[in-house]
């Protein structure tokens, strides 16, 4: 996957939010966009470059505002069951996930990546890669499983 295809994968998520489609189609398109993002994560391999230009302040949509918008776009999504530590085979640690929170966190992190891309592709890709591992990747994988279970 090329760098341009990675950027297109990010943009495909936001295209889902803007599409004028019914709810089942929007959820199907969301599953596809999340799959593209998961695939893209395997093709980003950049080192942090302290000399790469980076915007001093990257604006983002306020969490509450974006969460409300996404809640309206995906009225069937809400809370779901998750395992809090899938690597511990001993004691099961059940938890509760929130699909709209997952989607909001993913979108906010990727919105930042797209804004950084305007200044520096390397900086944007580094943030994509770092935040996938540190934050939004966990949200993405949990949300993918939840959406898969809803669809099938």
N, C-alpha and C positions, 0 to 999 in steps of 0.2 A: 504494500500500500504506500503510495507516494505521500509526500507532505500535503499536496493539494487535496488528495483524497481523504486525508485525515481531517483537514479543514471542512471539506464537504460533509463528512460524517457528523462533525459537530453542528454544522448548519442544518443538517437534516432533522435534528431534534427540534430546533426552533421552527422549522417548516411545519412540523406536526402541530405545534401550538397555533400557527397562523392559518392552517387549512380550514376551509369551510366544508366539513364533513360530519356525518353522524357519529355518535359515540362509539359504536362497535368498530367502525372504520378507523376512528382516531386511536383507539386502543391497539388495534392491529398495527397501525403505522408507528405507534410508540414502541411496540415490541421490536419492530424492524429497525427503528432508529437506535434503540439501545443495543441491539445486536451489532450494528455497524460501529458504535462507539467501543463496545467490548473488543471487537476485532481490531479497531484502530489502535487500541492500547498496546497491542503486540508489536506495532511497527514504529513506535516512537523510541528513539535511542539517541538522546542528546545529553551532553554534559553541561552542567551549569557553566555559563560563561559570564563572569562578573563584568566583562566589558560590553556585553550585549545591552543595547538600549532597552530600558524598562520604564514604563510610565510611572511617574511618582505617585499618582493617585488614579486608581482604576475604579470608575464609578460602577455601581451595581444597583439593580432594582431592589428596593427594600424587600426583605424577606416576606413580611406580612402581605404586601401588595401582590407579589408574585405567587405566593401560596394561595391566596384567594382566587386569583385568575386561573391557576391550574386546577383548583378545586371545582371551579365552574366548568372547565373544559373536560374534566374527568370525574363526573358526578358519582360513578360507581366505585371509585377508588377510596380507600380509607385505611383502617387498621387491619393488620394481619399478624399471624403468629410467625415467630422466627426463633432460631436457636442463637443464643448469645455467644456461644463459643463452640463452633463446629469442630475444633481441633481437640477438644477434651472429650474423650470417649467414656469417661467416668460418670460424673454426676451431670445429668441433663440440666441445662440452664435455659428454660424457655423465656421468651420475651415477646414484646409487641413491637411490630414495625408500623410505620405510617407511610403509605405509598405517596401521599401528596408531599410530605416532608422529604422523602427520598428524591422525588422528582424536582422539588424546589432546590434542594442542595446541589443536585447534579447540574441543573440549569444555571444556577448562580456561579458555580465554579467554571462552567464552560462559557458563560457570558464573559467572564474575566479573560479566559484564554483568547476568545475572539477579539476582545478589545486590545489585548497585548499584541496580537498578531499584526495589528495595524502599525505597530512600532517596530517589532522584532519577531520574526518567525522563530528564531532560536529560543527567545525568552518565552514565547507562547507555548512552544512544544515542551520546554522544560517544565512549565507550570502544569500543562496537561499531564505529563508523565508523573510528576511529583504528587499532584493532588489526586490522581487516580489511585496511587498506592496509599496515600495518607488519608483520603477522605471519600471522594465521590465514587470510587470504584466499589467500595463496600455497599453503598446505597444502590448503585447500579445492579450489582449481582443479586442483592436481596429483592429488588424490585423486579428484575427479570424473572426470578423464580415465582414470585407472586403473580405476575401477569401470565406466565405460562400456565400456572395452576388455574387461573380464572378462565383462560381460553380453552383448556382441554380438560 
